[in-house]
Each structure stands twice: as C-alpha cells, then as structure tokens.
C-alpha cells in the first residue's frame, strides 16, 4: 500500500469534503463518503495529487452512486 505524506493526506481529505458537498442530500451517507474516498485513493495512487483532480475523481462518480439507489 502506498504511503502518502501528511500534506497530500490533507489535500485528499479536503477534496473528499468538497466532493461530499456536491452529493445530493438524499445520498449523503457513510457508504457514499467511503466510496468517494476510495475514488480519491485510487486517483492518488495513479499519480493524481492536484486538489482539483482529486475532487473531480470523486465527483465524476456521483452519478454512479445515484444510479445505484434509483
């Protein structure tokens, strides 16, 4: 498992919190947050460390989450 420096971890957490603000209120759950965190972890492991890229990595999957509940 890759190790991330504290600054990058802070960026990842902040990106997750930003992404969660874009999730429709009826889909805001611990499971949704975990799913989006996983998206951010995967993006980071692939070398994406920019805040905007990490937010996008998560928000691009909001529609996937919505389709799972419809």
Secondary structure, DSSP 8 states (H G I E B T S, - for coil): -----HHHHHHHHHHHHHHHTTS-GGG-SHHHHHHHHHHHHHHHHTT---HHHHHHHHHTTHHHHHHHT-
